């Protein structure tokens, strides 16, 4: 478990914001173009805001709003202004963090000050309060102030009344991080995937804070078993996706995991696999594989025990 004294390497996913315009999104008058936030309305109760870092989901409940994630801190002022605008200043009663990464938790302090309760997995709270280095990027994560830390944490999956339906939060250990949750709104048929579904790119597990491909694959499989073809899935960033998109990611991961295990047993390393274009079948859909292959390879070595003591 992380503490404030440990120093660990960590991978942070790229923080460059993606601004995706979807069919149902609209630019908001009165906002500077640089802020680039957009709202996609998924149902009468649920909207997703893109462009603030990671996606932000707003659930319009009977007694107030529930947010899932809150973007990067540099977008918090614009984000809250936008949330107030689309909700007629309804109170934000609850904020869920899907995981600790700053593009999903950057607004915690500011939203907490509004009296909002923050809920997350216990491991997410621990990472938010921890001190560790990002050595290969020459960057350090400093413990976030106590205002950024969740007030309510859990260890296993559960349910929560958001004032309109009962949301299920589903914990998947050791997937994108070790504190990931997805949130399923059954009546709305919307699933918020957090870091468990990347948007048009290879998903990268953060091995330094407990993620790896061997956990991400079953996490994707469990979500696939829960949803149907009409479910709207909110990915890490960008507009909502469908079950077929998650299945494409899952099947790609399962195939490449087997291929990478085979090549590793044959003595190849990550650079060899990139050079021989192991991912060639998928690059057109998922883009540059470099970060994915390197982090996956490191994650496999960190989990030799989970793979039977050998790779
Ligand atoms: Zn993340």
Boltz pocket constraint, residues with backbone or C-beta under 6 A from the ligand:
constraints:
  - pocket:
      binder: B
      contacts: [[A, 13], [A, 99], [A, 101], [A, 176], [A, 195]]
      max_distance: 6.0
